[in-house]
């Protein structure tokens, strides 16, 4: 039962991305707003093109929150469809959307007597949030945000020139936008900033923001069943995600080449780097041990986790990762790099978050050593499996994360009492 105290807290959440059954950023927005609605009165401002999916979900039930819809002009929407492609296009359009949403946010805050304005999605530090009228008596929370994690130049692929150029440009943009305080001026308006990664937290600290907490963006729902550790001596490694170099697949394949020949790596997902990664597998003599299975429906994927032993996910700059949390929730220990969201999620008792410093060879050897720890010690695999499920239950289940976020709301509202 919702406490009487919580009924007095009214929150306006700006969620550009918020729609059920879409995965990724829309899923993040959707899960947050619906779980927070269990604790307080929630108003959500989101895009008009999310209305159909939201209405379909609530077709036979009454929502516990209020949705407000906004979008740019029809002309701008057509312009976006024709010219604003890829991640850069989304960033440009989302930035314009948030700027244009300020007037509506101000109106909702006044009319509904909102206590807290929460900028939630898109969860990137580069996306500006709606600038509120200075006379409004409202607390402002931003985040969790991430996106400042770079691709270490020493770990870039040797032969994939397009990847090297693309990531070099991305690194330069990150350096420009994170080094200078100018790009962070707008965060002075925030009462509380939530950073989803250690890198993002350090960046805010560098710029003097003391009202910042480390709080991972995403959560997951625990499955009804959990992993039973296999009796086989040959570990089955799993990767789930986009088939891209920055997901660390090049490092994973190099590690596989140094592991016992009976160990295989199965990859689910699709992406533009599959052909060069297949070529790398062939060059290293492991093409028969790396299996690219393509993308499968989400309901099937959630069952596939139980068929494997270890989740190998050495991503270079993920601010978060649903697949890491899904694997942990299914009882799979994870081997990742100590970077981004996975570096926060995977603690030493539920997997290996290996140091990404040093040469490419040194990093690959650390990944090999981590996997070999499970080959040599099946009891460790079982211990990490159980701890992974416990980690999700205690810190990453959506209902738990919503309670923690609500505690921040309560703390901010009490400051005025």
C-alpha positions, 0 to 999 in steps of 0.5 A: 500500500502506498504511504500517505506521505508519498501521495503528496509528491508530484513528479513531472518526468521528461521521457523523450523515449518511453514505449513498451516492448521496444527495448533499449532507451524506450524500455528504460523510460517505460520501466522507470515511469511505470515503477515510479508510479507505484510510489508517487503521482507521475506525469510523463511528457513524451513524444507523440509517436509513442502514443499508439504503443502506450495506448495499446498497452493500456487498452484494457487497464487504467494507467496509474500515471498521466501522459502528456504528448509533444512533438516538433512540427510536421515539417521537422518530423519529415525533415528528421525522417529524411535527413537526421539518420543514425545516432547523430540524427537522434541526438539533434532531434532529441535536443530540439525536442527538449528545448521546445518542450520547455513551455509545456513543462512550465505549464504542467508544473504550474497547473499540476503543482509539481514538486519535482521535474525529472529529466530521464531520457534520452540518458546522454550528457550531450542531450540538453534538458528543458529549461524551466522558468526561473520563478518555478518552485520545483526541484530538478533531477537529471539522469541517470546520464552517461555517454562520456566513455571513450574507446581507448586508442590502444584497443582499436582494431588493427585492420578495420579502418572505418571503425578506427576513423569513426571511433577516433572522431567520437573520441575527439568529440568526447574530449572536446565536450567533456574537457570544457565546463561550457558544455556542462553549464546547464547542469547548474540548474539541477538540484541532483545529478545522477551519473550512470557510470564511474566515468560520467561521475568523474566527469561531473566531479571534475567540473565541480558538481558536488550534487552528483550520485553514481546510480546506474540507469537500467534495471531488469525483471528477474525470471522465474527460473535461474541458471543451474550450473552445467556439469560439462567441463567445456564452458559455453561462452555467450555474447548478446548485443550488436555485432560491433567492434566497440562491443569488444567482440574483437577482444573476445575473439582474440581471447577465444584463440588463447582458450582451450579448443573445446570452448566456443563463443556463441553470439546473438545479435546483428550489426555492421561489423560482422563480416570483418569480425568473421574475417578476424576469426578466420585469421586467428583460426577460430572460425569454427568456434565462433558462431554468429546466430543473428537476432532472435525474438526477445522472448526466445533470447531470455530462454537462451541464457540458460543454455550457456555458462559464462557471459563474455561481454568486453564492451568498450563504452556501454553506459549500460547494458540490458544484456549483462543484467539479463545474463546475471538475472539468469545466473550467468557470471559475466566477464567484462571490462571495468568500463561503463555500465558493466564495470559498475554492475559486475562486482568481484563476487559475481564475475570478472570486471577486468582492467582495460589499461595496458596493451591490447595483448595484456587486456586479452590475456586478462580476459583469458585468465578470467575465463580460465578461472571458471575452467579450473574451478567449477565451484567458483562458477557456482558461487558467482552464478548465485551472487549474480542473481543476488546482485540483481535482486538486491540492486537492479530489479526495477521495483528496487531501483524505483524505491531508491529513486523515490527515496531521492524524491522524498529527500529533495522534497523534505529539504523545503520542510 
